[in-house]
């Protein structure tokens, strides 16, 4: 049975481990972290092997997920580079490009992933790219793991900045909009909890309806917006204030920042 290692046991690592444990793919899992509290939590939750030794985790695995903060990744790469032989390295560190990873780990098979926080709920939207030494089998294996946590798209690395803007930062943007829905509901007399659940379920249902019925956003809008009705009254406000342009600028700003932070 193949073994997958996770170096770093934060929220994203825990979410990915959870999805692997729930999937039909049989894998041994080992997790490493310098934080004993995180390790104890992961071990108790998933009943997996844990260690404070990153080298041990990497040495005894087929796939190594590096799930540490961008500012910590160089120290981890330097630590494990001598024990990495034929392992596939998968980095989820934001902004750390394949070229940098390949310079640190010479001639190694590397895949870079841009996940998002919705992985915690098993609804991740991710993009991933492969280094020049990664194989088709590597891409297939990582795709299987990521898609068990939601959806993932293989693409050229220069598109990952756009993924960062849309789905990486996107949960925060959608949460911002949902908060406005909730406040509007409370303003108009709804209890906060009711407004919150209505807003969240509406967002969830809208996304699911668009995807499952393969509807364009314009088509769905037309289905809801009857002439001189309530939806049209609201849409007129959005159009008057050019809300769509504001949203596009929001995504553009996130994409630009992702490019600036890349190394």
C-alpha atoms as a printed R data frame, in Angstrom:
    type eleno elety resid chain resno       x      y       z
1   ATOM     1    CA   UNK     A     1   0.000  0.000   0.000
2   ATOM     2    CA   UNK     A     2   1.339  3.446  -0.927
3   ATOM     3    CA   UNK     A     3   2.096  6.030   1.738
4   ATOM     4    CA   UNK     A     4   1.351  9.744   1.632
5   ATOM     5    CA   UNK     A     5   3.167 12.135   3.942
6   ATOM     6    CA   UNK     A     6   1.958 15.519   5.089
7   ATOM     7    CA   UNK     A     7   4.586 17.952   6.315
8   ATOM     8    CA   UNK     A     8   2.617 20.548   8.236
9   ATOM     9    CA   UNK     A     9  -0.734 19.758   9.841
10  ATOM    10    CA   UNK     A    10  -2.709 22.985   9.592
11  ATOM    11    CA   UNK     A    11  -6.320 23.333   8.441
12  ATOM    12    CA   UNK     A    12  -5.646 22.570   4.774
13  ATOM    13    CA   UNK     A    13  -3.536 19.503   5.533
14  ATOM    14    CA   UNK     A    14  -6.172 18.210   7.954
15  ATOM    15    CA   UNK     A    15  -8.887 18.724   5.349
16  ATOM    16    CA   UNK     A    16  -6.926 16.854   2.688
17  ATOM    17    CA   UNK     A    17  -6.170 14.015   5.101
18  ATOM    18    CA   UNK     A    18  -9.871 13.806   5.933
19  ATOM    19    CA   UNK     A    19 -10.812 13.548   2.258
20  ATOM    20    CA   UNK     A    20  -8.216 10.829   1.619
21  ATOM    21    CA   UNK     A    21  -9.458  8.854   4.624
22  ATOM    22    CA   UNK     A    22 -13.032  9.059   3.303
23  ATOM    23    CA   UNK     A    23 -12.124  8.172  -0.289
24  ATOM    24    CA   UNK     A    24 -11.964  4.717  -1.843
25  ATOM    25    CA   UNK     A    25  -8.211  5.057  -2.424
26  ATOM    26    CA   UNK     A    26  -6.311  2.926   0.081
27  ATOM    27    CA   UNK     A    27  -3.295  4.813   1.449
28  ATOM    28    CA   UNK     A    28  -1.155  4.832   4.538
29  ATOM    29    CA   UNK     A    29  -0.740  8.366   5.868
30  ATOM    30    CA   UNK     A    30   2.010  9.858   8.002
31  ATOM    31    CA   UNK     A    31   1.993 13.460   9.208
32  ATOM    32    CA   UNK     A    32   4.838 15.521  10.599
33  ATOM    33    CA   UNK     A    33   4.880 18.829  12.436
34  ATOM    34    CA   UNK     A    34   7.074 20.620  14.926
35  ATOM    35    CA   UNK     A    35   3.918 21.493  16.861
36  ATOM    36    CA   UNK     A    36   3.072 18.623  19.215
37  ATOM    37    CA   UNK     A    37  -0.417 19.975  19.875
38  ATOM    38    CA   UNK     A    38  -1.251 19.854  16.148
39  ATOM    39    CA   UNK     A    39   0.172 16.348  15.889
40  ATOM    40    CA   UNK     A    40  -1.841 15.094  18.844
41  ATOM    41    CA   UNK     A    41  -5.021 16.531  17.326
42  ATOM    42    CA   UNK     A    42  -4.351 14.949  13.922
43  ATOM    43    CA   UNK     A    43  -3.435 11.589  15.431
44  ATOM    44    CA   UNK     A    44  -6.567 11.485  17.575
45  ATOM    45    CA   UNK     A    45  -8.844 12.604  14.747
46  ATOM    46    CA   UNK     A    46  -7.581 10.329  11.968
47  ATOM    47    CA   UNK     A    47  -5.746  7.516  13.782
48  ATOM    48    CA   UNK     A    48  -2.657  7.972  11.580
49  ATOM    49    CA   UNK     A    49   1.052  7.803  12.279
50  ATOM    50    CA   UNK     A    50   2.662 11.090  13.311
51  ATOM    51    CA   UNK     A    51   6.193 12.331  13.901
52  ATOM    52    CA   UNK     A    52   8.074 15.525  14.666
53  ATOM    53    CA   UNK     A    53  10.747 14.435  12.182
54  ATOM    54    CA   UNK     A    54  10.082 15.779   8.691
55  ATOM    55    CA   UNK     A    55  12.859 13.608   7.283
56  ATOM    56    CA   UNK     A    56  11.192 10.473   8.613
57  ATOM    57    CA   UNK     A    57   7.887 11.428   7.029
58  ATOM    58    CA   UNK     A    58   9.477 12.166   3.653
59  ATOM    59    CA   UNK     A    59  11.837  9.175   3.639
60  ATOM    60    CA   UNK     A    60   9.089  6.594   4.136
61  ATOM    61    CA   UNK     A    61   6.540  7.966   1.640
62  ATOM    62    CA   UNK     A    62   5.668  7.836  -2.040
63  ATOM    63    CA   UNK     A    63   3.992 11.253  -2.128
64  ATOM    64    CA   UNK     A    64   4.970 14.159   0.122
65  ATOM    65    CA   UNK     A    65   2.512 17.034   0.576
66  ATOM    66    CA   UNK     A    66   4.261 20.140   1.844
67  ATOM    67    CA   UNK     A    67   1.617 22.120   3.696
68  ATOM    68    CA   UNK     A    68   3.604 24.805   5.487
69  ATOM    69    CA   UNK     A    69   3.450 28.584   5.194
70  ATOM    70    CA   UNK     A    70   5.369 30.114   2.264
71  ATOM    71    CA   UNK     A    71   7.901 31.713   4.604
72  ATOM    72    CA   UNK     A    72   8.704 28.289   6.103
73  ATOM    73    CA   UNK     A    73   9.011 26.243   2.922
74  ATOM    74    CA   UNK     A    74  12.709 26.806   2.214
75  ATOM    75    CA   UNK     A    75  13.657 25.489   5.652
76  ATOM    76    CA   UNK     A    76  11.537 22.364   5.043
77  ATOM    77    CA   UNK     A    77  12.993 21.805   1.572
78  ATOM    78    CA   UNK     A    78  16.535 22.137   2.912
79  ATOM    79    CA   UNK     A    79  15.673 19.674   5.676
80  ATOM    80    CA   UNK     A    80  14.279 16.923   3.440
81  ATOM    81    CA   UNK     A    81  16.318 17.344   0.238
82  ATOM    82    CA   UNK     A    82  18.836 14.641   1.159
83  ATOM    83    CA   UNK     A    83  16.156 11.987   1.824
84  ATOM    84    CA   UNK     A    84  13.990 12.738  -1.209
85  ATOM    85    CA   UNK     A    85  14.842 10.187  -3.892
86  ATOM    86    CA   UNK     A    86  11.910  8.988  -5.998
87  ATOM    87    CA   UNK     A    87   9.128 10.621  -4.038
88  ATOM    88    CA   UNK     A    88   6.622 12.946  -5.678
89  ATOM    89    CA   UNK     A    89   6.609 16.348  -3.964
90  ATOM    90    CA   UNK     A    90   3.334 18.291  -3.854
91  ATOM    91    CA   UNK     A    91   3.462 21.869  -2.591
92  ATOM    92    CA   UNK     A    92   0.404 23.869  -1.565
93  ATOM    93    CA   UNK     A    93   2.453 26.892  -0.434
94  ATOM    94    CA   UNK     A    94   0.902 29.984  -2.000
95  ATOM    95    CA   UNK     A    95   3.109 31.889  -4.417
96  ATOM    96    CA   UNK     A    96   6.016 29.422  -4.396
97  ATOM    97    CA   UNK     A    97   6.586 28.644  -8.051
98  ATOM    98    CA   UNK     A    98   7.744 25.394  -9.621
99  ATOM    99    CA   UNK     A    99  11.067 26.886 -10.710
100 ATOM   100    CA   UNK     A   100  11.907 27.786  -7.114
101 ATOM   101    CA   UNK     A   101  10.893 24.339  -5.876
102 ATOM   102    CA   UNK     A   102  12.925 22.628  -8.597
103 ATOM   103    CA   UNK     A   103  15.973 24.754  -7.786
104 ATOM   104    CA   UNK     A   104  15.775 23.611  -4.181
105 ATOM   105    CA   UNK     A   105  15.094 19.948  -5.000
106 ATOM   106    CA   UNK     A   106  17.225 19.128  -8.025
107 ATOM   107    CA   UNK     A   107  15.669 16.901 -10.711
108 ATOM   108    CA   UNK     A   108  12.750 15.895  -8.504
109 ATOM   109    CA   UNK     A   109   9.127 15.284  -9.493
110 ATOM   110    CA   UNK     A   110   7.108 18.250  -8.253
111 ATOM   111    CA   UNK     A   111   3.495 19.375  -8.507
112 ATOM   112    CA   UNK     A   112   2.226 22.719  -7.285
113 ATOM   113    CA   UNK     A   113  -1.364 23.068  -6.055
114 ATOM   114    CA   UNK     A   114  -3.501 26.143  -5.415
115 ATOM   115    CA   UNK     A   115  -6.254 24.789  -3.125
116 ATOM   116    CA   UNK     A   116  -8.876 26.736  -1.209
117 ATOM   117    CA   UNK     A   117 -10.287 26.711   2.300
118 ATOM   118    CA   UNK     A   118 -13.516 25.021   1.178
119 ATOM   119    CA   UNK     A   119 -11.521 21.801   1.264
120 ATOM   120    CA   UNK     A   120 -12.524 21.665   4.932
121 ATOM   121    CA   UNK     A   121 -16.109 21.009   3.817
122 ATOM   122    CA   UNK     A   122 -15.069 18.656   1.006
123 ATOM   123    CA   UNK     A   123 -15.950 21.333  -1.559
124 ATOM   124    CA   UNK     A   124 -12.513 22.485  -2.690
125 ATOM   125    CA   UNK     A   125 -11.987 24.300  -5.979
126 ATOM   126    CA   UNK     A   126  -8.321 23.934  -6.947
127 ATOM   127    CA   UNK     A   127  -5.849 24.308  -9.777
128 ATOM   128    CA   UNK     A   128  -2.564 22.448 -10.084
129 ATOM   129    CA   UNK     A   129   0.497 22.411 -12.318
130 ATOM   130    CA   UNK     A   130   3.326 19.962 -12.879
131 ATOM   131    CA   UNK     A   131   7.072 20.498 -12.940
132 ATOM   132    CA   UNK     A   132   9.171 19.276 -15.843
133 ATOM   133    CA   UNK     A   133  10.066 15.974 -14.156
134 ATOM   134    CA   UNK     A   134   6.531 15.025 -13.054
135 ATOM   135    CA   UNK     A   135   4.983 12.127 -14.966
136 ATOM   136    CA   UNK     A   136   1.492 11.536 -16.341
137 ATOM   137    CA   UNK     A   137   0.998  9.027 -13.555
138 ATOM   138    CA   UNK     A   138   1.946 11.687 -10.993
139 ATOM   139    CA   UNK     A   139  -0.633 14.065 -12.450
140 ATOM   140    CA   UNK     A   140  -3.268 11.322 -12.390
141 ATOM   141    CA   UNK     A   141  -2.529 10.412  -8.759
142 ATOM   142    CA   UNK     A   142  -2.636 13.999  -7.517
143 ATOM   143    CA   UNK     A   143  -5.776 14.706  -9.526
144 ATOM   144    CA   UNK     A   144  -7.466 11.762  -7.814
145 ATOM   145    CA   UNK     A   145  -6.513 13.002  -4.360
146 ATOM   146    CA   UNK     A   146  -7.596 16.587  -5.036
147 ATOM   147    CA   UNK     A   147 -10.866 15.645  -6.705
148 ATOM   148    CA   UNK     A   148 -11.760 13.557  -3.669
149 ATOM   149    CA   UNK     A   149 -11.877 16.904  -1.839
150 ATOM   150    CA   UNK     A   150 -13.926 18.789  -4.443
151 ATOM   151    CA   UNK     A   151 -12.861 19.677  -7.989
152 ATOM   152    CA   UNK     A   152  -9.378 20.315  -9.369
153 ATOM   153    CA   UNK     A   153  -8.125 21.399 -12.777
154 ATOM   154    CA   UNK     A   154  -4.724 20.692 -14.286
155 ATOM   155    CA   UNK     A   155  -3.302 23.770 -16.033
156 ATOM   156    CA   UNK     A   156  -0.228 25.771 -16.962
157 ATOM   157    CA   UNK     A   157   1.427 27.366 -13.972
158 ATOM   158    CA   UNK     A   158   0.962 30.929 -15.179
159 ATOM   159    CA   UNK     A   159  -2.811 30.453 -14.789
160 ATOM   160    CA   UNK     A   160  -2.562 29.653 -11.085
161 ATOM   161    CA   UNK     A   161  -2.581 33.357 -10.222
162 ATOM   162    CA   UNK     A   162  -6.060 33.577 -11.750
163 ATOM   163    CA   UNK     A   163  -7.089 30.524  -9.725
164 ATOM   164    CA   UNK     A   164  -5.788 32.305  -6.634
165 ATOM   165    CA   UNK     A   165  -7.982 35.320  -7.368
166 ATOM   166    CA   UNK     A   166 -11.131 33.331  -8.125
167 ATOM   167    CA   UNK     A   167 -11.133 30.315  -5.829
168 ATOM   168    CA   UNK     A   168  -8.194 30.938  -3.497
169 ATOM   169    CA   UNK     A   169  -9.463 34.323  -2.323
170 ATOM   170    CA   UNK     A   170 -13.013 33.661  -3.484
171 ATOM   171    CA   UNK     A   171 -14.396 32.178  -0.237
172 ATOM   172    CA   UNK     A   172 -13.605 35.441   1.550
173 ATOM   173    CA   UNK     A   173 -15.333 37.448  -1.177
174 ATOM   174    CA   UNK     A   174 -18.431 35.248  -1.120
175 ATOM   175    CA   UNK     A   175 -18.486 35.432   2.689
176 ATOM   176    CA   UNK     A   176 -18.377 39.227   2.358
177 ATOM   177    CA   UNK     A   177 -21.451 39.139   0.111
178 ATOM   178    CA   UNK     A   178 -23.264 36.688   2.389
179 ATOM   179    CA   UNK     A   179 -22.616 38.984   5.336
180 ATOM   180    CA   UNK     A   180 -24.342 41.786   3.406
181 ATOM   181    CA   UNK     A   181 -27.314 39.474   2.709
182 ATOM   182    CA   UNK     A   182 -27.538 38.661   6.410
183 ATOM   183    CA   UNK     A   183 -27.404 42.302   7.493
184 ATOM   184    CA   UNK     A   184 -30.068 43.198   4.952
185 ATOM   185    CA   UNK     A   185 -32.239 40.370   6.260
186 ATOM   186    CA   UNK     A   186 -31.865 41.550   9.851
187 ATOM   187    CA   UNK     A   187 -32.587 45.126   8.793
188 ATOM   188    CA   UNK     A   188 -35.848 43.899   7.287
189 ATOM   189    CA   UNK     A   189 -36.942 41.992  10.367
190 ATOM   190    CA   UNK     A   190 -35.487 38.480  10.084
191 ATOM   191    CA   UNK     A   191 -33.725 36.847  13.046
192 ATOM   192    CA   UNK     A   192 -29.974 36.776  12.393
193 ATOM   193    CA   UNK     A   193 -29.719 32.971  12.430
194 ATOM   194    CA   UNK     A   194 -32.586 32.651   9.952
195 ATOM   195    CA   UNK     A   195 -31.091 35.278   7.634
196 ATOM   196    CA   UNK     A   196 -27.708 33.566   7.842
197 ATOM   197    CA   UNK     A   197 -29.054 30.128   6.941
198 ATOM   198    CA   UNK     A   198 -31.217 31.514   4.132
199 ATOM   199    CA   UNK     A   199 -28.241 33.388   2.640
200 ATOM   200    CA   UNK     A   200 -25.843 30.428   2.891
201 ATOM   201    CA   UNK     A   201 -28.351 27.948   1.475
202 ATOM   202    CA   UNK     A   202 -29.193 30.338  -1.369
203 ATOM   203    CA   UNK     A   203 -25.501 30.671  -2.268
204 ATOM   204    CA   UNK     A   204 -24.993 26.909  -2.033
205 ATOM   205    CA   UNK     A   205 -28.107 26.126  -4.062
206 ATOM   206    CA   UNK     A   206 -27.297 28.675  -6.739
207 ATOM   207    CA   UNK     A   207 -23.881 27.202  -7.376
208 ATOM   208    CA   UNK     A   208 -25.236 23.670  -7.405
209 ATOM   209    CA   UNK     A   209 -28.081 24.602  -9.773
210 ATOM   210    CA   UNK     A   210 -25.715 26.305 -12.217
211 ATOM   211    CA   UNK     A   211 -23.355 23.321 -12.275
212 ATOM   212    CA   UNK     A   212 -25.826 20.440 -12.202
213 ATOM   213    CA   UNK     A   213 -28.094 21.904 -14.883
214 ATOM   214    CA   UNK     A   214 -25.189 23.414 -16.845
215 ATOM   215    CA   UNK     A   215 -26.858 26.819 -16.831
216 ATOM   216    CA   UNK     A   216 -25.119 30.055 -17.685
217 ATOM   217    CA   UNK     A   217 -25.477 32.791 -15.044
218 ATOM   218    CA   UNK     A   218 -27.441 34.906 -17.525
219 ATOM   219    CA   UNK     A   219 -29.885 32.043 -18.086
220 ATOM   220    CA   UNK     A   220 -30.501 31.612 -14.369
221 ATOM   221    CA   UNK     A   221 -30.969 35.354 -13.929
222 ATOM   222    CA   UNK     A   222 -33.594 35.304 -16.687
223 ATOM   223    CA   UNK     A   223 -35.358 32.381 -14.974
224 ATOM   224    CA   UNK     A   224 -35.657 34.317 -11.698
225 ATOM   225    CA   UNK     A   225 -36.169 37.886 -12.923
226 ATOM   226    CA   UNK     A   226 -39.794 38.285 -13.977
227 ATOM   227    CA   UNK     A   227 -40.776 41.562 -15.609
228 ATOM   228    CA   UNK     A   228 -41.339 44.390 -13.098
229 ATOM   229    CA   UNK     A   229 -40.757 41.920 -10.247
230 ATOM   230    CA   UNK     A   230 -38.656 42.005  -7.091
231 ATOM   231    CA   UNK     A   231 -35.513 40.578  -8.688
232 ATOM   232    CA   UNK     A   232 -35.524 43.195 -11.442
233 ATOM   233    CA   UNK     A   233 -35.826 45.926  -8.800
234 ATOM   234    CA   UNK     A   234 -32.693 44.594  -7.098
235 ATOM   235    CA   UNK     A   235 -30.801 44.024 -10.345
236 ATOM   236    CA   UNK     A   236 -31.454 47.625 -11.355
237 ATOM   237    CA   UNK     A   237 -29.563 48.766  -8.252
238 ATOM   238    CA   UNK     A   238 -26.616 46.452  -9.060
239 ATOM   239    CA   UNK     A   239 -26.484 47.742 -12.632
240 ATOM   240    CA   UNK     A   240 -26.808 51.378 -11.585
241 ATOM   241    CA   UNK     A   241 -23.802 51.049  -9.275
242 ATOM   242    CA   UNK     A   242 -21.849 48.919 -11.768
243 ATOM   243    CA   UNK     A   243 -21.470 46.102  -9.258
244 ATOM   244    CA   UNK     A   244 -20.189 43.684 -11.887
245 ATOM   245    CA   UNK     A   245 -17.281 45.994 -12.696
246 ATOM   246    CA   UNK     A   246 -16.462 46.256  -8.991
247 ATOM   247    CA   UNK     A   247 -16.394 42.465  -8.661
248 ATOM   248    CA   UNK     A   248 -14.124 42.084 -11.692
249 ATOM   249    CA   UNK     A   249 -11.764 44.696 -10.234
250 ATOM   250    CA   UNK     A   250 -11.804 42.779  -6.938
251 ATOM   251    CA   UNK     A   251 -10.638 39.589  -8.646
252 ATOM   252    CA   UNK     A   252  -8.086 41.497 -10.732
253 ATOM   253    CA   UNK     A   253  -6.584 42.996  -7.565
254 ATOM   254    CA   UNK     A   254  -6.205 39.554  -5.995
255 ATOM   255    CA   UNK     A   255  -4.611 38.146  -9.163
256 ATOM   256    CA   UNK     A   256  -2.190 41.082  -9.348
257 ATOM   257    CA   UNK     A   257  -1.177 40.590  -5.728
258 ATOM   258    CA   UNK     A   258  -0.641 36.873  -6.289
259 ATOM   259    CA   UNK     A   259   1.779 37.692  -9.106
260 ATOM   260    CA   UNK     A   260   3.619 40.204  -6.903
261 ATOM   261    CA   UNK     A   261   4.026 37.687  -4.084
262 ATOM   262    CA   UNK     A   262   5.247 34.862  -6.317
263 ATOM   263    CA   UNK     A   263   8.822 33.601  -6.123
